[in-house]
Amino acid sequence: MLIIFLGSEHSLIEKYIIQDESNASAIIVAQEGVYHLSKIIEQYVNRSKIYVLNRDLKATGLLSSFDDKDNIEIIDFNKFVILSTEFTPSVTIQ
């Protein structure tokens, strides 16, 4: 399951996380969602892979706060497309 989080309430992610040990879910944080990134990492890092769009971290001035984190991957749009083919189905939370 690919969860694309764009910035509403991050607690909505919970119902889409696959509840097993396989890390079969991935979360892409984009747009206004980057303001919730600390909470998303705190709540979901052990249950899901977390990706964040580089462009949106730069645009919000938050890149330096997260560029050294080992528990997320900062991605570009090419990687976004690759992830959208690797994780299916997908859902967007706005």
N, CA, C and O atoms as CSV, one atom per row, in Angstrom:
chain,resi,resn,atom,element,x,y,z
A,1,MET,N,N,0.850,-1.171,0.000
A,1,MET,CA,C,0.000,0.000,0.000
A,1,MET,C,C,0.895,1.232,0.000
A,1,MET,O,O,1.804,1.346,0.822
A,2,LEU,N,N,0.638,2.146,-0.915
A,2,LEU,CA,C,1.333,3.421,-0.963
A,2,LEU,C,C,0.382,4.484,-0.435
A,2,LEU,O,O,-0.725,4.652,-0.946
A,3,ILE,N,N,0.822,5.193,0.584
A,3,ILE,CA,C,0.038,6.263,1.185
A,3,ILE,C,C,0.725,7.578,0.842
A,3,ILE,O,O,1.862,7.813,1.251
A,4,ILE,N,N,0.049,8.420,0.104
A,4,ILE,CA,C,0.586,9.721,-0.262
A,4,ILE,C,C,-0.098,10.738,0.647
A,4,ILE,O,O,-1.299,10.986,0.539
A,5,PHE,N,N,0.697,11.319,1.543
A,5,PHE,CA,C,0.158,12.235,2.549
A,5,PHE,C,C,0.497,13.666,2.159
A,5,PHE,O,O,1.667,14.035,2.054
A,6,LEU,N,N,-0.552,14.475,1.945
A,6,LEU,CA,C,-0.365,15.840,1.460
A,6,LEU,C,C,-0.628,16.912,2.506
A,6,LEU,O,O,-0.457,18.097,2.217
A,7,GLY,N,N,-1.036,16.534,3.709
A,7,GLY,CA,C,-1.056,17.564,4.716
A,7,GLY,C,C,-2.280,17.761,5.569
A,7,GLY,O,O,-2.389,18.791,6.234
A,8,SER,N,N,-3.186,16.848,5.583
A,8,SER,CA,C,-4.309,16.992,6.502
A,8,SER,C,C,-3.888,16.432,7.856
A,8,SER,O,O,-2.753,16.648,8.281
A,9,GLU,N,N,-4.735,15.750,8.510
A,9,GLU,CA,C,-4.423,15.175,9.821
A,9,GLU,C,C,-3.661,13.867,9.651
A,9,GLU,O,O,-4.169,12.920,9.050
A,10,HIS,N,N,-2.453,13.818,10.176
A,10,HIS,CA,C,-1.599,12.641,9.970
A,10,HIS,C,C,-2.156,11.380,10.618
A,10,HIS,O,O,-1.762,10.278,10.235
A,11,SER,N,N,-3.052,11.505,11.577
A,11,SER,CA,C,-3.636,10.314,12.199
A,11,SER,C,C,-4.485,9.509,11.215
A,11,SER,O,O,-4.770,8.339,11.471
A,12,LEU,N,N,-4.893,10.109,10.101
A,12,LEU,CA,C,-5.661,9.381,9.085
A,12,LEU,C,C,-4.833,8.298,8.405
A,12,LEU,O,O,-5.387,7.382,7.797
A,13,ILE,N,N,-3.522,8.395,8.504
A,13,ILE,CA,C,-2.635,7.393,7.906
A,13,ILE,C,C,-2.862,6.023,8.536
A,13,ILE,O,O,-2.742,4.998,7.864
A,14,GLU,N,N,-3.184,6.006,9.808
A,14,GLU,CA,C,-3.267,4.767,10.593
A,14,GLU,C,C,-4.127,3.690,9.936
A,14,GLU,O,O,-3.741,2.521,9.912
A,15,LYS,N,N,-5.277,4.067,9.409
A,15,LYS,CA,C,-6.185,3.036,8.879
A,15,LYS,C,C,-5.684,2.399,7.585
A,15,LYS,O,O,-6.247,1.404,7.129
A,16,TYR,N,N,-4.636,2.959,6.992
A,16,TYR,CA,C,-4.105,2.397,5.750
A,16,TYR,C,C,-2.799,1.628,5.925
A,16,TYR,O,O,-2.333,0.983,4.986
A,17,ILE,N,N,-2.213,1.686,7.095
A,17,ILE,CA,C,-0.963,0.969,7.350
A,17,ILE,C,C,-1.241,-0.525,7.391
A,17,ILE,O,O,-2.137,-0.971,8.107
A,18,ILE,N,N,-0.495,-1.284,6.643
A,18,ILE,CA,C,-0.640,-2.737,6.662
A,18,ILE,C,C,-0.025,-3.251,7.955
A,18,ILE,O,O,1.128,-2.951,8.266
A,19,GLN,N,N,-0.789,-4.016,8.694
A,19,GLN,CA,C,-0.406,-4.440,10.038
A,19,GLN,C,C,0.323,-5.774,10.041
A,19,GLN,O,O,-0.201,-6.775,10.530
A,20,ASP,N,N,1.525,-5.783,9.498
A,20,ASP,CA,C,2.341,-6.985,9.604
A,20,ASP,C,C,3.807,-6.597,9.642
A,20,ASP,O,O,4.139,-5.413,9.580
A,21,GLU,N,N,4.672,-7.567,9.743
A,21,GLU,CA,C,6.099,-7.315,9.901
A,21,GLU,C,C,6.824,-7.008,8.589
A,21,GLU,O,O,8.022,-6.724,8.606
A,22,SER,N,N,6.136,-7.057,7.477
A,22,SER,CA,C,6.797,-6.989,6.172
A,22,SER,C,C,7.121,-5.575,5.691
A,22,SER,O,O,7.746,-5.406,4.644
A,23,ASN,N,N,6.698,-4.554,6.454
A,23,ASN,CA,C,6.846,-3.179,5.966
A,23,ASN,C,C,6.259,-3.041,4.568
A,23,ASN,O,O,6.859,-2.426,3.687
A,24,ALA,N,N,5.073,-3.623,4.377
A,24,ALA,CA,C,4.430,-3.629,3.074
A,24,ALA,C,C,3.778,-2.294,2.729
A,24,ALA,O,O,3.194,-2.151,1.655
A,25,SER,N,N,3.871,-1.323,3.620
A,25,SER,CA,C,3.339,0.005,3.354
A,25,SER,C,C,4.474,0.989,3.165
A,25,SER,O,O,5.562,0.835,3.720
A,26,ALA,N,N,4.194,1.997,2.371
A,26,ALA,CA,C,5.130,3.109,2.209
A,26,ALA,C,C,4.337,4.397,2.291
A,26,ALA,O,O,3.213,4.488,1.797
A,27,ILE,N,N,4.945,5.400,2.928
A,27,ILE,CA,C,4.318,6.706,3.047
A,27,ILE,C,C,5.197,7.705,2.293
A,27,ILE,O,O,6.399,7.805,2.539
A,28,ILE,N,N,4.580,8.434,1.380
A,28,ILE,CA,C,5.268,9.552,0.737
A,28,ILE,C,C,4.653,10.828,1.299
A,28,ILE,O,O,3.448,11.053,1.186
A,29,VAL,N,N,5.485,11.650,1.899
A,29,VAL,CA,C,5.038,12.909,2.474
A,29,VAL,C,C,5.382,14.023,1.485
A,29,VAL,O,O,6.524,14.150,1.045
A,30,ALA,N,N,4.383,14.819,1.147
A,30,ALA,CA,C,4.571,15.879,0.156
A,30,ALA,C,C,3.735,17.096,0.539
A,30,ALA,O,O,2.919,17.049,1.459
A,31,GLN,N,N,3.956,18.168,-0.180
A,31,GLN,CA,C,3.231,19.431,-0.028
A,31,GLN,C,C,3.202,19.862,1.439
A,31,GLN,O,O,4.246,19.869,2.091
A,32,GLU,N,N,2.055,20.214,1.961
A,32,GLU,CA,C,1.946,20.685,3.349
A,32,GLU,C,C,2.167,19.566,4.364
A,32,GLU,O,O,2.318,19.827,5.557
A,33,GLY,N,N,2.186,18.337,3.895
A,33,GLY,CA,C,2.428,17.202,4.784
A,33,GLY,C,C,3.782,17.241,5.460
A,33,GLY,O,O,3.963,16.640,6.520
A,34,VAL,N,N,4.745,17.945,4.861
A,34,VAL,CA,C,6.080,18.001,5.464
A,34,VAL,C,C,6.056,18.649,6.840
A,34,VAL,O,O,6.947,18.398,7.651
A,35,TYR,N,N,5.060,19.473,7.118
A,35,TYR,CA,C,4.947,20.080,8.445
A,35,TYR,C,C,4.591,19.042,9.521
A,35,TYR,O,O,4.766,19.300,10.712
A,36,HIS,N,N,4.100,17.890,9.108
A,36,HIS,CA,C,3.751,16.808,10.027
A,36,HIS,C,C,4.835,15.730,10.084
A,36,HIS,O,O,4.653,14.715,10.757
A,37,LEU,N,N,5.945,15.931,9.398
A,37,LEU,CA,C,6.926,14.865,9.210
A,37,LEU,C,C,7.482,14.314,10.516
A,37,LEU,O,O,7.650,13.100,10.637
A,38,SER,N,N,7.768,15.153,11.485
A,38,SER,CA,C,8.300,14.663,12.767
A,38,SER,C,C,7.340,13.686,13.431
A,38,SER,O,O,7.758,12.638,13.922
A,39,LYS,N,N,6.067,14.024,13.446
A,39,LYS,CA,C,5.055,13.142,14.049
A,39,LYS,C,C,4.884,11.855,13.255
A,39,LYS,O,O,4.698,10.784,13.832
A,40,ILE,N,N,4.946,11.961,11.933
A,40,ILE,CA,C,4.820,10.768,11.088
A,40,ILE,C,C,5.980,9.824,11.352
A,40,ILE,O,O,5.781,8.616,11.487
A,41,ILE,N,N,7.185,10.360,11.427
A,41,ILE,CA,C,8.345,9.515,11.737
A,41,ILE,C,C,8.157,8.846,13.092
A,41,ILE,O,O,8.349,7.637,13.229
A,42,GLU,N,N,7.787,9.629,14.078
A,42,GLU,CA,C,7.605,9.116,15.441
A,42,GLU,C,C,6.590,7.970,15.483
A,42,GLU,O,O,6.818,6.968,16.161
A,43,GLN,N,N,5.486,8.107,14.772
A,43,GLN,CA,C,4.403,7.130,14.859
A,43,GLN,C,C,4.537,5.944,13.914
A,43,GLN,O,O,4.063,4.853,14.228
A,44,TYR,N,N,5.174,6.136,12.763
A,44,TYR,CA,C,5.093,5.099,11.738
A,44,TYR,C,C,6.420,4.519,11.284
A,44,TYR,O,O,6.424,3.606,10.459
A,45,VAL,N,N,7.540,5.005,11.782
A,45,VAL,CA,C,8.835,4.570,11.262
A,45,VAL,C,C,9.069,3.066,11.456
A,45,VAL,O,O,9.766,2.455,10.646
A,46,ASN,N,N,8.526,2.472,12.472
A,46,ASN,CA,C,8.712,1.042,12.701
A,46,ASN,C,C,7.711,0.175,11.949
A,46,ASN,O,O,7.807,-1.052,11.969
A,47,ARG,N,N,6.759,0.808,11.290
A,47,ARG,CA,C,5.726,0.046,10.592
A,47,ARG,C,C,5.634,0.332,9.111
A,47,ARG,O,O,4.865,-0.317,8.402
A,48,SER,N,N,6.402,1.287,8.635
A,48,SER,CA,C,6.289,1.678,7.236
A,48,SER,C,C,7.572,2.349,6.780
A,48,SER,O,O,8.306,2.926,7.582
A,49,LYS,N,N,7.830,2.268,5.494
A,49,LYS,CA,C,8.927,3.034,4.910
A,49,LYS,C,C,8.412,4.460,4.695
A,49,LYS,O,O,7.273,4.655,4.272
A,50,ILE,N,N,9.249,5.446,4.985
A,50,ILE,CA,C,8.824,6.839,4.883
A,50,ILE,C,C,9.721,7.572,3.887
A,50,ILE,O,O,10.948,7.549,3.986
A,51,TYR,N,N,9.071,8.217,2.933
A,51,TYR,CA,C,9.753,9.004,1.906
A,51,TYR,C,C,9.197,10.419,1.956
A,51,TYR,O,O,8.042,10.629,2.326
A,52,VAL,N,N,10.017,11.377,1.584
A,52,VAL,CA,C,9.557,12.768,1.545
A,52,VAL,C,C,10.155,13.441,0.312
A,52,VAL,O,O,11.316,13.224,-0.035
A,53,LEU,N,N,9.337,14.259,-0.337
A,53,LEU,CA,C,9.799,14.933,-1.545
A,53,LEU,C,C,10.772,16.062,-1.207
A,53,LEU,O,O,10.466,16.954,-0.415
A,54,ASN,N,N,11.927,16.002,-1.815
A,54,ASN,CA,C,12.983,16.983,-1.625
A,54,ASN,C,C,12.475,18.401,-1.917
A,54,ASN,O,O,12.727,19.331,-1.150
A,55,ARG,N,N,11.770,18.547,-3.014
A,55,ARG,CA,C,11.271,19.865,-3.427
A,55,ARG,C,C,10.439,20.520,-2.334
A,55,ARG,O,O,10.553,21.723,-2.100
A,56,ASP,N,N,9.602,19.732,-1.666
A,56,ASP,CA,C,8.717,20.291,-0.655
A,56,ASP,C,C,9.455,20.603,0.644
A,56,ASP,O,O,9.119,21.570,1.328
A,57,LEU,N,N,10.452,19.798,0.988
A,57,LEU,CA,C,11.285,20.138,2.148
A,57,LEU,C,C,12.032,21.443,1.905
A,57,LEU,O,O,12.123,22.284,2.799
A,58,LYS,N,N,12.560,21.613,0.709
A,58,LYS,CA,C,13.264,22.856,0.368
A,58,LYS,C,C,12.315,24.051,0.405
A,58,LYS,O,O,12.651,25.101,0.953
A,59,ALA,N,N,11.142,23.890,-0.173
A,59,ALA,CA,C,10.190,24.996,-0.271
A,59,ALA,C,C,9.719,25.484,1.095
A,59,ALA,O,O,9.401,26.662,1.258
A,60,THR,N,N,9.672,24.593,2.070
A,60,THR,CA,C,9.219,24.970,3.410
A,60,THR,C,C,10.371,25.352,4.332
A,60,THR,O,O,10.146,25.763,5.470
A,61,GLY,N,N,11.602,25.217,3.846
A,61,GLY,CA,C,12.755,25.536,4.673
A,61,GLY,C,C,13.097,24.462,5.690
A,61,GLY,O,O,13.856,24.717,6.625
A,62,LEU,N,N,12.551,23.270,5.524
A,62,LEU,CA,C,12.755,22.193,6.491
A,62,LEU,C,C,13.830,21.184,6.086
A,62,LEU,O,O,14.100,20.247,6.837
A,63,LEU,N,N,14.443,21.354,4.927
A,63,LEU,CA,C,15.408,20.367,4.445
A,63,LEU,C,C,16.537,20.132,5.445
A,63,LEU,O,O,16.904,18.984,5.698
A,64,SER,N,N,17.083,21.183,6.009
A,64,SER,CA,C,18.212,21.011,6.937
A,64,SER,C,C,17.808,20.287,8.215
A,64,SER,O,O,18.665,19.723,8.895
A,65,SER,N,N,16.537,20.292,8.552
A,65,SER,CA,C,16.067,19.589,9.747
A,65,SER,C,C,15.982,18.084,9.549
A,65,SER,O,O,15.986,17.331,10.523
A,66,PHE,N,N,15.906,17.636,8.298
A,66,PHE,CA,C,15.680,16.217,8.034
A,66,PHE,C,C,16.713,15.582,7.121
A,66,PHE,O,O,16.649,14.373,6.898
A,67,ASP,N,N,17.653,16.327,6.587
A,67,ASP,CA,C,18.566,15.756,5.592
A,67,ASP,C,C,19.557,14.752,6.160
A,67,ASP,O,O,20.204,14.038,5.395
A,68,ASP,N,N,19.693,14.678,7.468
A,68,ASP,CA,C,20.608,13.701,8.061
A,68,ASP,C,C,19.880,12.568,8.775
A,68,ASP,O,O,20.503,11.814,9.523
A,69,LYS,N,N,18.609,12.439,8.564
A,69,LYS,CA,C,17.823,11.387,9.213
A,69,LYS,C,C,18.004,10.066,8.468
A,69,LYS,O,O,17.885,10.015,7.243
A,70,ASP,N,N,18.291,9.008,9.208
A,70,ASP,CA,C,18.458,7.685,8.622
A,70,ASP,C,C,17.136,6.956,8.412
A,70,ASP,O,O,17.073,5.985,7.657
A,71,ASN,N,N,16.091,7.416,9.071
A,71,ASN,CA,C,14.831,6.678,9.040
A,71,ASN,C,C,13.857,7.169,7.972
A,71,ASN,O,O,12.724,6.690,7.909
A,72,ILE,N,N,14.276,8.113,7.136
A,72,ILE,CA,C,13.468,8.545,5.993
A,72,ILE,C,C,14.371,8.615,4.773
A,72,ILE,O,O,15.595,8.678,4.881
A,73,GLU,N,N,13.736,8.603,3.613
A,73,GLU,CA,C,14.479,8.802,2.377
A,73,GLU,C,C,13.916,10.023,1.664
A,73,GLU,O,O,12.719,10.097,1.386
A,74,ILE,N,N,14.780,10.968,1.375
A,74,ILE,CA,C,14.385,12.166,0.643
A,74,ILE,C,C,14.488,11.839,-0.844
A,74,ILE,O,O,15.534,11.408,-1.329
A,75,ILE,N,N,13.384,12.051,-1.556
A,75,ILE,CA,C,13.299,11.585,-2.947
A,75,ILE,C,C,12.961,12.728,-3.905
A,75,ILE,O,O,12.526,13.805,-3.498
A,76,ASP,N,N,13.180,12.450,-5.197
A,76,ASP,CA,C,12.760,13.360,-6.258
A,76,ASP,C,C,11.541,12.750,-6.956
A,76,ASP,O,O,11.053,11.694,-6.554
A,77,PHE,N,N,11.055,13.419,-8.001
A,77,PHE,CA,C,9.860,12.924,-8.684
A,77,PHE,C,C,10.095,11.607,-9.432
A,77,PHE,O,O,9.167,10.811,-9.572
A,78,ASN,N,N,11.301,11.368,-9.907
A,78,ASN,CA,C,11.583,10.091,-10.567
A,78,ASN,C,C,11.381,8.936,-9.604
A,78,ASN,O,O,10.775,7.926,-9.962
A,79,LYS,N,N,11.883,9.077,-8.383
A,79,LYS,CA,C,11.706,8.031,-7.364
A,79,LYS,C,C,10.237,7.903,-6.979
A,79,LYS,O,O,9.762,6.802,-6.701
A,80,PHE,N,N,9.517,9.020,-6.962
A,80,PHE,CA,C,8.076,8.998,-6.682
A,80,PHE,C,C,7.361,8.075,-7.671
A,80,PHE,O,O,6.528,7.257,-7.281
A,81,VAL,N,N,7.692,8.215,-8.934
A,81,VAL,CA,C,7.069,7.384,-9.972
A,81,VAL,C,C,7.436,5.914,-9.767
A,81,VAL,O,O,6.575,5.041,-9.882
A,82,ILE,N,N,8.676,5.639,-9.471
A,82,ILE,CA,C,9.114,4.258,-9.227
A,82,ILE,C,C,8.351,3.660,-8.054
A,82,ILE,O,O,7.876,2.527,-8.134
A,83,LEU,N,N,8.233,4.411,-6.972
A,83,LEU,CA,C,7.502,3.917,-5.798
A,83,LEU,C,C,6.039,3.650,-6.117
A,83,LEU,O,O,5.450,2.701,-5.599
A,84,SER,N,N,5.455,4.480,-6.964
A,84,SER,CA,C,4.043,4.287,-7.303
A,84,SER,C,C,3.804,3.013,-8.102
A,84,SER,O,O,2.680,2.514,-8.153
A,85,THR,N,N,4.855,2.484,-8.726
A,85,THR,CA,C,4.710,1.209,-9.418
A,85,THR,C,C,5.070,0.031,-8.513
A,85,THR,O,O,4.606,-1.086,-8.743
A,86,GLU,N,N,5.884,0.264,-7.494
A,86,GLU,CA,C,6.291,-0.813,-6.588
A,86,GLU,C,C,5.257,-1.115,-5.520
A,86,GLU,O,O,5.102,-2.268,-5.117
A,87,PHE,N,N,4.552,-0.105,-5.060
A,87,PHE,CA,C,3.571,-0.272,-3.992
A,87,PHE,C,C,2.181,-0.027,-4.547
A,87,PHE,O,O,1.848,1.090,-4.943
A,88,THR,N,N,1.379,-1.066,-4.573
A,88,THR,CA,C,0.003,-0.937,-5.007
A,88,THR,C,C,-0.882,-1.661,-4.016
A,88,THR,O,O,-0.446,-2.645,-3.420
A,89,PRO,N,N,-2.081,-1.221,-3.823
A,89,PRO,CA,C,-2.710,-0.011,-4.353
A,89,PRO,C,C,-2.147,1.234,-3.675
A,89,PRO,O,O,-1.248,1.155,-2.837
A,90,SER,N,N,-2.698,2.385,-4.058
A,90,SER,CA,C,-2.271,3.630,-3.418
A,90,SER,C,C,-3.497,4.453,-3.012
A,90,SER,O,O,-4.588,4.317,-3.565
A,91,VAL,N,N,-3.262,5.302,-2.030
A,91,VAL,CA,C,-4.300,6.206,-1.556
A,91,VAL,C,C,-3.646,7.554,-1.284
A,91,VAL,O,O,-2.504,7.622,-0.831
A,92,THR,N,N,-4.383,8.629,-1.566
A,92,THR,CA,C,-3.892,9.975,-1.284
A,92,THR,C,C,-4.745,10.573,-0.173
A,92,THR,O,O,-5.974,10.574,-0.245
A,93,ILE,N,N,-4.068,11.084,0.858
A,93,ILE,CA,C,-4.748,11.742,1.974
A,93,ILE,C,C,-4.407,13.226,1.878
A,93,ILE,O,O,-3.243,13.620,1.948
A,94,GLN,N,N,-5.453,14.040,1.716
A,94,GLN,CA,C,-5.219,15.473,1.556
A,94,GLN,C,C,-5.505,16.247,2.803
A,94,GLN,O,O,-5.352,17.469,2.821
